[in-house]
């Protein structure tokens, strides 16, 4: 999946809609001199200057009346043209006007952030970029450097029925970056011009309150597993989202004031689903949605002091289970160690994860997302809540030959049984062919599931080699 550096963060639309500003340059020009002069495309120039009024003949007065009518009509046209110019300047801002308004919003966000959080932030540079620049730099730029990990993860998602065979994880990761509203990267704040609307207040300033939170946040130790990564990212993005929403709520309540009224609210619906399946969207949105709920629970427990403490060693969340159920965080309920067997035969090479480890842990939310792709959400949440730990390994045995193993521990025999049944339902609903002996075949892959009641654990094996998913194929420690 796409990740930025440890000091890199982004703002994404939580309701899968984003603000879009126009991006055509202004062509009208307004000039004010001794009179009023307008340039309206190919329209005429005209000016109004004070003249001395004298007595004149009836014919002259009629001629003057006609002139007055013409002048009045021109004034009406001029007023309409000025209004159209102002509206157009907001709907189709030049890059200069757009950047100036965005910078103004950022400047105002500093004071708002410091008032809410009672802290200070260093000044940072603002960069306005296009969606295509973001896709090339953050999407393709990072994804192409991490193709091996992306292909491994793609095999895992496909093997667990989380994405279909025709979906590309590379394309999904790249497409995701084109829908950022803003990002903090290498000490600067970036906005995507097509997605960030600087005139839509207070949202536009709230976006910078979010990003300034990232500037303030301390560096956390590098995560070693998928689950730990999502938990820490949930603290980071949840805190930033909580700050942005706090700003908006205080603004609407009149306790903080946006500098100018909203003049434009242009929404476009994202088309993430075309390249970004729901399962991937859920995982990508998890740090923002569930992360904010977690940070809100911290705030209710002890205000911003409790939130700030969560960044300190010994207090950093370590599992998505803690994010989903903050009581587990407060009670320091952590993942339990889980054994994992190794292949007893075959020419397998164990592959390292993105985190530089031989083993991985996917955690409660990943299981919830996997089951929820085929089963009711309530069932997926209930079953996954019994998770207490897991251990995952990935092997390669040549070109397009792979094996992954996954041992999950549950908090009771009942919870293990519930997952065992739910996994059966999921595999069958996904259209996999069952051999009636806890094994399935689907899209040139073999999958097996076994239940160990003595340890309240379930073991999953998936491979392109049929023999490699047999329970007897593994040597347990």
C-alpha positions as CSV (number, residue, x, y, z in Angstrom):
1,X,0.0,0.0,0.0
2,X,1.1,3.6,-0.5
3,X,3.0,5.1,2.4
4,X,4.8,8.4,2.7
5,X,7.9,9.0,4.9
6,X,7.4,9.0,8.6
7,X,6.9,12.7,8.6
8,X,4.4,12.6,5.7
9,X,0.7,12.8,6.2
10,X,-2.3,13.6,4.2
11,X,-5.9,14.8,4.3
12,X,-8.5,12.7,2.6
13,X,-12.3,13.2,2.2
14,X,-13.9,11.0,4.8
15,X,-17.3,11.1,3.1
16,X,-15.7,10.2,-0.2
17,X,-16.4,13.6,-1.5
18,X,-13.9,16.4,-2.0
19,X,-14.0,20.1,-2.6
20,X,-13.0,21.1,-6.1
21,X,-12.1,24.6,-7.3
22,X,-12.1,25.7,-10.9
23,X,-8.7,26.0,-12.7
24,X,-9.1,28.2,-15.7
25,X,-7.3,31.5,-15.9
26,X,-9.1,34.8,-15.7
27,X,-9.5,36.6,-19.0
28,X,-11.6,39.7,-18.0
29,X,-9.9,42.8,-16.7
30,X,-11.5,45.6,-14.7
31,X,-9.9,49.1,-14.9
32,X,-10.9,52.0,-12.7
33,X,-9.8,55.6,-13.7
34,X,-11.4,59.0,-13.5
35,X,-14.5,57.4,-14.7
36,X,-15.3,53.6,-14.8
37,X,-13.7,51.6,-17.6
38,X,-14.4,48.0,-18.3
39,X,-12.9,45.5,-20.7
40,X,-15.6,42.8,-21.3
41,X,-14.1,40.4,-23.8
42,X,-14.8,41.9,-27.2
43,X,-17.2,44.5,-25.8
44,X,-16.7,48.2,-26.3
45,X,-14.7,50.5,-24.1
46,X,-16.7,53.3,-22.6
47,X,-16.3,55.9,-19.8
48,X,-18.6,58.0,-17.7
49,X,-17.3,61.4,-16.8
50,X,-19.2,64.3,-15.1
51,X,-20.4,66.9,-17.6
52,X,-21.8,70.4,-17.2
53,X,-25.7,70.4,-17.7
54,X,-27.0,73.4,-19.7
55,X,-30.4,74.5,-21.0
56,X,-31.1,73.2,-24.4
57,X,-33.8,72.9,-27.1
58,X,-36.6,70.2,-27.0
59,X,-34.8,68.3,-29.7
60,X,-31.6,68.4,-27.8
61,X,-33.4,67.3,-24.7
62,X,-34.9,64.3,-26.6
63,X,-31.4,63.5,-27.9
64,X,-30.1,63.8,-24.3
65,X,-32.9,61.4,-23.2
66,X,-31.9,58.9,-25.7
67,X,-28.3,59.2,-24.6
68,X,-29.4,58.8,-21.0
69,X,-31.2,55.6,-21.9
70,X,-28.1,54.3,-23.6
71,X,-25.9,55.2,-20.7
72,X,-28.3,53.6,-18.2
73,X,-28.4,50.4,-20.3
74,X,-24.6,50.4,-20.4
75,X,-24.5,50.9,-16.6
76,X,-26.8,47.9,-16.1
77,X,-24.5,45.9,-18.4
78,X,-21.5,47.1,-16.5
79,X,-22.9,46.1,-13.1
80,X,-23.9,42.7,-14.4
81,X,-20.4,42.3,-15.9
82,X,-18.7,43.3,-12.6
83,X,-20.8,40.7,-10.7
84,X,-20.0,38.1,-13.3
85,X,-16.3,39.0,-13.0
86,X,-16.3,38.6,-9.3
87,X,-18.2,35.3,-9.4
88,X,-15.9,34.0,-12.2
89,X,-12.8,35.1,-10.3
90,X,-13.9,32.8,-7.4
91,X,-15.1,29.9,-9.5
92,X,-12.1,30.0,-11.9
93,X,-9.2,31.5,-10.0
94,X,-5.9,32.1,-11.4
95,X,-3.0,30.2,-9.8
96,X,-1.9,33.4,-8.2
97,X,-5.3,34.2,-6.7
98,X,-5.7,30.5,-5.7
99,X,-2.3,30.4,-4.0
100,X,-2.9,33.7,-2.2
101,X,-6.2,32.5,-0.7
102,X,-4.7,29.2,0.3
103,X,-1.8,30.9,2.0
104,X,-4.2,33.2,3.8
105,X,-6.1,30.2,5.1
106,X,-2.8,28.6,6.3
107,X,-1.8,31.8,8.1
108,X,-5.2,31.9,9.9
109,X,-5.0,28.3,10.8
110,X,-1.8,28.8,12.8
111,X,-3.7,31.0,15.3
112,X,-6.6,28.7,15.5
113,X,-4.5,25.6,16.1
114,X,-2.5,27.3,18.8
115,X,-5.6,28.5,20.5
116,X,-7.2,25.1,20.5
117,X,-4.1,23.1,21.4
118,X,-2.3,25.7,23.6
119,X,0.9,25.2,21.7
120,X,3.1,26.7,19.0
121,X,4.1,25.5,15.5
122,X,7.0,26.5,13.3
123,X,6.1,28.2,10.1
124,X,6.2,25.9,7.0
125,X,6.1,26.5,3.3
126,X,2.9,25.8,1.2
127,X,3.0,24.2,-2.2
128,X,0.1,24.0,-4.7
129,X,0.3,21.0,-6.9
130,X,-1.9,19.3,-9.5
131,X,-3.6,15.9,-9.1
132,X,-1.3,14.5,-11.9
133,X,1.8,15.7,-10.0
134,X,0.6,13.9,-6.9
135,X,-0.1,10.7,-8.8
136,X,3.3,10.8,-10.5
137,X,5.3,11.8,-7.4
138,X,3.5,10.1,-4.5
139,X,1.6,7.4,-6.4
140,X,3.8,6.0,-9.1
141,X,7.0,7.3,-7.5
142,X,6.6,5.3,-4.3
143,X,4.7,2.3,-5.8
144,X,7.3,1.6,-8.4
145,X,10.0,1.4,-5.7
146,X,7.9,-1.1,-3.7
147,X,6.6,-3.4,-6.5
148,X,7.7,-6.6,-4.8
149,X,5.8,-5.8,-1.6
150,X,2.8,-4.6,-3.6
151,X,2.6,-7.9,-5.6
152,X,3.0,-9.9,-2.4
153,X,0.1,-8.0,-0.7
154,X,-1.9,-8.3,-3.9
155,X,-1.6,-12.1,-3.7
156,X,-2.7,-12.0,-0.1
157,X,-5.7,-9.9,-0.8
158,X,-6.7,-12.1,-3.7
159,X,-6.1,-15.3,-1.8
160,X,-8.4,-14.1,1.1
161,X,-11.1,-13.0,-1.3
162,X,-10.6,-9.3,-0.5
163,X,-10.1,-8.2,-4.1
164,X,-11.1,-9.8,-7.3
165,X,-8.5,-11.3,-9.7
166,X,-8.9,-8.4,-12.1
167,X,-8.1,-5.7,-9.6
168,X,-4.6,-4.3,-9.4
169,X,-3.2,-3.2,-6.1
170,X,-0.6,-1.0,-7.9
171,X,-3.4,0.9,-9.7
172,X,-5.4,1.2,-6.5
173,X,-2.4,2.7,-4.6
174,X,-1.6,5.1,-7.4
175,X,-5.3,6.2,-7.8
176,X,-5.6,6.8,-4.1
177,X,-3.0,9.6,-4.2
178,X,-4.9,11.5,-6.8
179,X,-7.7,12.1,-4.3
180,X,-5.7,13.7,-1.6
181,X,-6.9,17.1,-0.5
182,X,-3.7,18.1,1.3
183,X,-0.5,16.4,2.5
184,X,2.4,17.1,4.8
185,X,5.6,15.9,3.2
186,X,9.2,16.6,3.9
187,X,8.5,19.6,6.1
188,X,6.0,21.3,3.7
189,X,2.3,21.4,3.3
190,X,0.9,20.5,-0.1
191,X,-2.6,21.0,-1.6
192,X,-4.0,19.4,-4.7
193,X,-5.5,22.2,-6.7
194,X,-8.3,20.1,-8.2
195,X,-9.4,18.9,-4.7
196,X,-8.8,21.7,-2.3
197,X,-11.2,24.7,-2.5
198,X,-9.6,27.6,-0.6
199,X,-12.8,29.7,-0.7
200,X,-14.9,27.1,1.1
201,X,-14.7,28.1,4.7
202,X,-14.4,27.0,7.4
203,X,-13.5,23.7,5.7
204,X,-10.5,25.2,3.9
205,X,-8.9,26.4,7.1
206,X,-9.9,23.2,8.9
207,X,-7.8,21.3,6.3
208,X,-4.7,23.3,7.4
209,X,-5.5,22.8,11.1
210,X,-5.4,19.1,10.2
211,X,-2.0,19.4,8.4
212,X,-0.5,21.7,11.1
213,X,-1.2,18.9,13.6
214,X,1.0,16.7,11.5
215,X,3.7,19.4,11.6
216,X,3.4,19.4,15.5
217,X,3.3,15.6,16.0
218,X,6.5,14.0,17.2
219,X,8.2,11.1,15.3
220,X,7.0,7.7,16.5
221,X,9.2,4.6,16.4
222,X,8.9,2.7,13.1
223,X,6.2,0.0,13.2
224,X,7.1,-3.7,12.8
225,X,3.8,-5.1,11.6
226,X,0.7,-4.2,9.6
227,X,-1.5,-4.1,12.7
228,X,0.9,-1.8,14.6
229,X,1.3,0.4,11.6
230,X,-2.5,0.9,11.3
231,X,-2.8,1.5,15.1
232,X,-0.1,4.2,15.1
233,X,-1.4,5.8,11.9
234,X,-4.9,5.9,13.6
235,X,-3.4,8.0,16.4
236,X,-1.7,10.3,14.0
237,X,-4.5,10.8,11.5
238,X,-7.2,10.5,14.2
239,X,-5.6,13.4,16.2
240,X,-5.3,15.6,13.1
241,X,-8.9,14.9,12.0
242,X,-10.1,15.5,15.6
243,X,-8.3,18.9,15.6
244,X,-9.9,19.9,12.3
245,X,-13.4,18.9,13.4
246,X,-12.9,20.7,16.7
247,X,-12.0,23.9,14.8
248,X,-15.1,23.6,12.6
249,X,-17.3,22.9,15.6
250,X,-16.0,25.9,17.5
251,X,-16.3,28.1,14.4
252,X,-19.9,27.1,13.9
253,X,-20.6,27.7,17.5
254,X,-19.2,31.2,17.2
255,X,-16.3,30.6,19.6
256,X,-13.8,30.8,16.7
257,X,-14.3,32.9,13.6
258,X,-13.5,32.0,10.0
259,X,-12.0,35.1,8.3
260,X,-14.3,35.3,5.3
261,X,-17.7,33.7,4.5
262,X,-17.9,30.7,2.2
263,X,-18.6,31.7,-1.3
264,X,-18.4,28.4,-3.1
265,X,-19.2,24.8,-2.3
266,X,-18.4,22.7,-5.3
267,X,-18.5,19.0,-4.6
268,X,-17.5,16.1,-6.8
269,X,-18.1,12.4,-6.1
270,X,-14.9,10.3,-6.1
271,X,-14.8,7.3,-8.3
272,X,-12.4,5.4,-6.1
273,X,-14.4,2.1,-6.5
274,X,-13.4,1.8,-10.1
275,X,-9.8,1.1,-9.1
276,X,-10.1,1.0,-5.3
277,X,-12.3,-1.8,-3.9
278,X,-14.2,-1.3,-0.7
279,X,-11.9,-3.5,1.3
280,X,-8.9,-1.3,0.4
281,X,-10.9,1.9,1.0
282,X,-11.9,0.7,4.4
283,X,-8.3,0.0,5.3
284,X,-7.2,3.4,4.0
285,X,-10.0,5.3,5.7
286,X,-9.5,3.4,9.0
287,X,-7.0,5.9,10.5
288,X,-9.3,8.8,9.8
289,X,-12.7,7.4,10.8
290,X,-11.9,4.9,13.6
291,X,-8.8,6.9,14.5
292,X,-10.8,10.0,15.2
293,X,-13.2,8.0,17.4
294,X,-10.3,6.7,19.4
295,X,-8.8,10.1,19.9
296,X,-12.2,11.4,20.9
297,X,-12.2,8.7,23.6
298,X,-8.7,9.9,24.8
299,X,-10.0,13.4,24.9
300,X,-13.0,12.5,27.0
301,X,-10.7,10.6,29.3
302,X,-8.4,13.5,30.1
303,X,-8.4,16.2,27.4
304,X,-5.5,17.1,25.2
305,X,-3.1,16.0,27.9
306,X,-4.2,12.4,27.4
307,X,-3.9,12.7,23.7
308,X,-0.4,14.1,23.9
309,X,0.6,11.3,26.3
310,X,-0.4,8.8,23.6
311,X,2.7,9.8,21.7
312,X,5.1,8.9,24.5
313,X,6.9,5.6,24.8
314,X,4.8,3.0,26.7
315,X,1.6,4.8,25.7
316,X,1.6,4.5,21.9
317,X,-1.3,2.3,20.7
318,X,0.0,-1.0,19.3
319,X,-3.1,-2.8,17.8
320,X,-6.2,-2.0,15.8
321,X,-8.1,-3.8,18.6
322,X,-7.1,-0.9,20.9
323,X,-8.3,1.6,18.4
324,X,-11.7,-0.1,17.9
325,X,-12.1,-0.6,21.7
326,X,-10.3,2.1,23.6
327,X,-10.9,0.3,26.9
328,X,-8.3,-2.3,25.7
329,X,-5.9,0.7,25.2
330,X,-6.6,2.1,28.7
331,X,-6.2,-1.4,30.2
332,X,-3.0,-2.0,28.1
333,X,-4.4,-5.2,26.5
334,X,-1.8,-6.0,23.8
335,X,-1.4,-8.7,21.2
336,X,-0.6,-12.2,22.4
337,X,2.3,-14.1,20.9
338,X,1.3,-16.8,18.4
339,X,3.3,-19.7,17.1
340,X,3.6,-20.4,13.3
341,X,4.7,-23.6,11.6
342,X,7.2,-23.8,8.8
343,X,6.9,-25.8,5.5
344,X,8.3,-29.3,6.2
345,X,9.5,-29.7,2.6
346,X,9.8,-27.8,-0.7
347,X,12.1,-25.2,-2.0
348,X,10.5,-22.2,-0.2
349,X,12.2,-18.8,0.5
350,X,10.6,-16.8,3.3
351,X,10.1,-13.2,2.2
352,X,10.5,-10.2,4.4
353,X,7.6,-7.8,5.0
354,X,7.4,-4.1,4.2
355,X,8.5,-3.6,7.7
356,X,11.7,-5.6,7.3
357,X,10.5,-8.6,9.3
358,X,10.1,-12.3,8.5
359,X,6.7,-12.4,10.1
360,X,3.6,-10.1,10.2
361,X,0.5,-9.5,12.3
362,X,-2.6,-8.3,10.5
363,X,-4.9,-7.7,13.5
364,X,-8.5,-7.4,14.4
365,X,-9.6,-4.7,11.8
366,X,-8.0,-6.5,8.9
367,X,-10.0,-9.6,9.8
368,X,-13.2,-7.5,10.2
369,X,-12.6,-6.0,6.8
370,X,-12.0,-9.4,5.2
371,X,-15.1,-11.0,6.6
372,X,-17.2,-7.9,6.0
373,X,-16.5,-8.1,2.3
374,X,-18.9,-11.1,2.2
375,X,-20.8,-11.3,5.4
376,X,-23.0,-8.8,7.3
377,X,-21.0,-6.1,9.0
378,X,-22.4,-6.9,12.4
379,X,-21.3,-10.5,12.1
380,X,-17.8,-9.4,10.9
381,X,-17.4,-7.1,13.9
382,X,-18.6,-9.6,16.4
383,X,-16.4,-12.4,15.1
384,X,-13.2,-10.3,14.7
385,X,-13.6,-8.8,18.2
386,X,-12.5,-12.2,19.6
387,X,-9.0,-11.7,18.2
388,X,-6.1,-11.8,20.6
389,X,-3.1,-12.1,18.3
390,X,-1.9,-13.6,14.9
391,X,1.2,-14.5,13.1
392,X,1.6,-14.4,9.3
393,X,4.4,-15.6,6.9
394,X,4.8,-15.4,3.2
395,X,7.0,-17.7,1.0
396,X,8.0,-17.8,-2.6
397,X,9.1,-21.0,-4.5
398,X,9.8,-19.6,-8.0
399,X,8.0,-17.5,-10.6
400,X,4.4,-17.0,-9.6
401,X,4.6,-19.8,-7.0
402,X,3.9,-18.7,-3.5
403,X,2.6,-19.8,-0.1
404,X,1.3,-17.9,2.9
405,X,0.4,-19.1,6.3
406,X,-1.7,-17.4,9.0
407,X,-2.3,-18.6,12.5
408,X,-4.9,-16.6,14.5
409,X,-5.5,-16.9,18.3
410,X,-8.9,-16.2,19.8
411,X,-10.0,-15.3,23.3
412,X,-12.1,-18.4,23.7
413,X,-13.1,-21.7,22.1
414,X,-16.4,-20.1,21.2
415,X,-14.7,-17.2,19.4
416,X,-12.4,-19.7,17.5
417,X,-15.5,-21.7,16.4
418,X,-17.3,-18.5,15.3
419,X,-14.4,-17.5,13.1
420,X,-14.1,-21.1,11.8
421,X,-17.8,-21.0,10.7
422,X,-17.6,-17.5,9.3
423,X,-14.6,-18.3,7.2
424,X,-16.4,-21.2,5.7
425,X,-19.4,-19.0,4.9
426,X,-17.0,-16.4,3.3
427,X,-15.2,-18.9,1.1
428,X,-18.4,-20.4,-0.1
429,X,-20.0,-17.0,-0.7
430,X,-16.9,-16.0,-2.7
431,X,-17.6,-18.9,-5.1
432,X,-14.6,-21.0,-4.1
433,X,-14.9,-24.7,-4.9
434,X,-14.9,-26.8,-1.7
435,X,-13.6,-30.4,-1.4
436,X,-15.7,-30.9,1.7
437,X,-12.6,-31.2,3.9
438,X,-11.9,-27.6,4.9
439,X,-10.1,-26.9,1.6
440,X,-11.1,-24.8,-1.3
441,X,-9.9,-24.0,-4.9
442,X,-10.3,-20.7,-6.6
443,X,-8.5,-18.9,-9.4
444,X,-5.5,-21.3,-9.5
445,X,-5.0,-21.1,-5.7
446,X,-5.6,-23.6,-3.0
447,X,-6.8,-22.7,0.5
448,X,-7.2,-24.6,3.7
449,X,-8.5,-23.9,7.2
450,X,-7.9,-25.9,10.4
451,X,-9.1,-25.4,14.0
452,X,-7.1,-26.2,17.1
453,X,-9.4,-26.2,20.0
454,X,-6.6,-26.8,22.5
455,X,-5.1,-23.4,21.8
456,X,-8.2,-21.6,20.5
457,X,-6.5,-20.9,17.2
458,X,-7.3,-21.2,13.5
459,X,-4.7,-21.9,10.9
460,X,-5.0,-20.8,7.3
461,X,-2.7,-21.8,4.4
462,X,-3.0,-20.5,0.8
463,X,-0.7,-21.5,-2.1
464,X,-0.5,-22.1,-5.8
465,X,0.7,-25.6,-4.9
466,X,-2.0,-28.0,-3.7
467,X,0.2,-30.1,-1.5
468,X,1.4,-27.0,0.3
469,X,-1.9,-26.4,2.0
470,X,-2.3,-29.8,3.5
471,X,-2.1,-29.8,7.4
472,X,0.6,-32.5,7.3
473,X,2.8,-30.3,5.1
474,X,3.9,-28.2,8.1
475,X,6.3,-28.6,11.0
476,X,5.1,-26.9,14.2
477,X,7.5,-25.6,16.9
